Amino acid sequence: MGITTLLQALPDKKDARIYLLFEAGAQTLEGFRAFHAEHTLSMYSLYIHPQLHELQKYGPWLLEVENQTQLNGYLDILPEIVGIIVAHRHLSSIAIQLSKGCTLVGPDNHTSLVRFYAQHVLKILVLSADSEWHEMLFRDIEQWWIPGKEEWEQIIIPASTVSNVADHIVRLSEEVWQQIVDKSDVSNVLAQWQKMPSSQHFPACTQRDMVVKALGKARMVGVSSIADQKLYALCYLNGGKRLLESEEMRVSLQKVIQGKISLEKLLLNASIA
């Protein structure tokens, strides 16, 4: 993944600190323990709440970077870096600040553990500049970069319109909550696909978008059953794109749509043939 644009945009300021945001669960438990032992003074978990302590070995961490050379080195060896953050605060301070985003309170007052730094969630949260929690969660952050398909992409964080807020809990409105919560079909297909070897060929940051695209393809060809849409999507994601988009399959899918044959049987027959 290209980093030229990112490196050129990094500020040349003494008070600007660079942090990598990564998930410990992307490494083996032994690998993470070894990495943590070597870099313990430069790392801080975002799961600082006592109830989340046992999940630290799987959850998000901030790793402070001293310079661009070290940044390049970490990008080469550290799996699943989900963000690069430039902030004007010390490691522990910015980690405690960001930890607030890990537990979001929905419109029903239920608290959920959320990967708030996931691209599809973060892109929604940064736009809530008129929410009381926005200034608390994003203050003193100058740049936030996320992994794109080819290059690191910068998320623009608008200035908060509410300041001096006493309540530091991230409470979401019904509108924002519905935007960040995946529909059940997306989460189900994603969970199933991530158990399959084919998903490992793609970075985690793009897997959800690929699932959404695959489900969209199913609906475009007229597959209406939720179960069949999921089956179509999994076939598409597991290397079946050419088969599903072939002219012969397009004709055969009409029989599925008309209820003359099940999609499962159609795909089974196609694989045998």
N, C-alpha and C positions, 0 to 999 in steps of 0.2 A: 504494500500500500504506500502510495506516494506521501512524502512529508515535506516536500519543498515549500509549498505554500504556508504550511504550519511554521516551519523554521523561520521563514522570512517575516512572519507576523508576530513572532514572540517579542515581547517588549524588552528593551535594553535598559532596565531599571534595577537598581540595587534592592528596592523594596518589593519587587515582584518575584514571587516564588512559584515554581512549577511543580505540579503534582500529577501523578498518574493515578487514575481510578481503575482498579481491577478487582476481579472476583477471585477469592482464594479457591473456590470450588473448581476453577478451571484447571488447577494443578492436582496431582495426586496428594494425598494427605501427607505422605512422607516428604514429597517435594516442597510443599508449602511450609512445612515445619523447618526444613533446612533453609529455605529462602528467608523465612522470618527470623531465624536465629542469626543469619548473616546481616540482615538489614533492620534489626529490631529498633534501632534509634531513629530510623528514617520512615517508619511505618506507623499507621494509626488506623484502627478499625472504625467503621461507621456504625457497627453494632455495639454501642457502648451501654445500652440499657441492660440492666442485670438479667432480664428475662431472655435476652438475645445472646448472652455470653457464650453459650454452647454452640451457637451457630457461626461464631467468628471464623472458624476454620473453613467455612463455605462462603461467607458473605463478602461484602465490599470493603476494600481497604484503600487508603491513600498512601502513596509512596512519594516522598519528596525527591526531586531531581536537582542535582547541583549545577549541571551545565548541559549544553547540547550534545556533547560527546557521550555523557552518561545517558541522556535521553535516548539517543540512537541505540546504545547498548541494551537498555531495558526493552525497547521496542522489538529488538531481535530475539530476546530470550524469554520475555514474560508473556504467557498466553492470555488471550482474551482481555486485553486492556480496553475498557469500555468508555474511557474519557481521559482527556488531558486538560487540566485546569490551571489557569494562571490567576493567582489571588494575592492580595496584599495582607495576608494574615499568616501566622505561624501554623505549623502542622497540626498541633493539638486543637488549636482554636478553630481552624477551618473544618476539621473533621467533626468536632462537636456540633458546629453549625449545620453541616450537611447531614448529620445523623438524624436531624429532625425530619428530613424528607423520607426516611425509611419507613416510618409509620404514619400513614395518612388516615385521617378521619373522614369517612364518607358522609353523605347526606342523612344516613340513618343513624349517625353517631357511633357506628361500628368502626373500630380501629383495625386497619389491615397492614400487613407487612408487604411493602411494594418496592419493586426495583424502579425507583423514581428516576434514576439516571438512564434507564432504557430509552432509546431514541424516541419511540412513539409517545412515551409518557413525558419526557423532558421537554419535548417540543410544545406540548400543551401547557405544562406548568409555567414555563418562562413567559408565556403570554398573559398570565393572570396578574399583571402588574398592579391592578386595582384591589387585589386581595391583601388582607392584613399580613399574611405569612410570607408574601413575596419578598419583601425587603429583608426579612430575617434570614430566609433561605439562600438568597443570592447576593447579599451585600458583600462588598469588597472583592467580588469576582470580576476580573477584567476580561478574561477569555475562557470559553468552554468549547472544547473540540470533541467531536464524535467521529468514530470510524465510518467512512463512506465506502462505496464500492471500489473506488480507485484511489481516492485521496482522503486525508482527514478533512472534515468539514467543520466550520465554526458555527456554533449556535449563538445567535444574537440575543442578548438578554436586555430587554427594555428597562428603562429606569422605573423603579417602583413609585407609585403615586401616593402610597400610604407610608408614613414613617412613625417612629417612636411607638411601636406596637408593644403592648405588654404581654399579650397571649402569643406564645411561640409554637402553638400546635397548628399543624397544617390541616385545616378544615376545608374540604372541597364542596362546592355547590353541586347540585344534581347535574347541571349542564356539563361541568368539567369532569365530574366522575364518569358520566356516560361516555365521554370522549376517550378516557384513558383505559377503561375496562374493556378487555377483549370480549367479543361475543364468544359464547361457549364453543361454537364450531371451530373458531380460530385456535383457541387454547387447546381444545381436544386434539385437533390434527397436529398442531405443533408438538404437543407432548408425545404423541405416537411416533411422529417422524423423527424426533430427537433420540428415540430409542433405536433407530435403524442406522446401519452403517453409512448409508448414502448422505445423511445429514451432516456427517462429520467432514465432508468435503467443502462445506460452506461456513463462513464465519457466523458466530451466534448473532451478530448485530444485523445480519440480513435474513436470517431464517424466518422470522415472523413475517416480513414483507413478502417472502417467497410463498408462504402458506396463504396469505391473503390473496396473492395473485392467482395461485392454483385454484382456490375456491371460486374466485371470480371467473376463471376459465370454465369451470363446471356450470356455473349459472348462465354464462354466455351461450353455451351450446344447448341449453334448455333442460338440464338436469334439475329437477325440482325437489326431489326427496333429499332431506338433510343427510340421511345415511349414505345415499348415492353420491352426494356432493363431496362428502368426506373421503369416500372410496376413490372417486375420480381424482381428487386432489393428491391423495397419497400415491396413486399410480403415476400421476404427473411428476411429482417430486422425486419419485424413485426411478427416474429414467424412462418413463413411459410417454414423454411428450410427443415423440415422433409417431408412436402408435396411435395415441389419442387424436392427433391432428391429421391423420391419414384420411384420404377420401373414403376408403372402405369403412373405417371406423365411424366417420361422420354419418354415413348411411345407416350403419348398424345401430348407432345411438338413437335413431328415431324409433326403433323397436322398443328401446328402454323407456323412452319418453311416452310411448303409447301403451306401456305396460305389458308388452308381448314377451319380454324377456328381462331378467334381472341384470343389472350392470355387473354384478359379481360373476354370473355365469358367462356373460359376454366376454369379460376380461380373461376368464379362465380358458374359454375356447380359443381366444386370440393367442394366449401364451402357449397353448398346446400346439396350435397351428404353426 
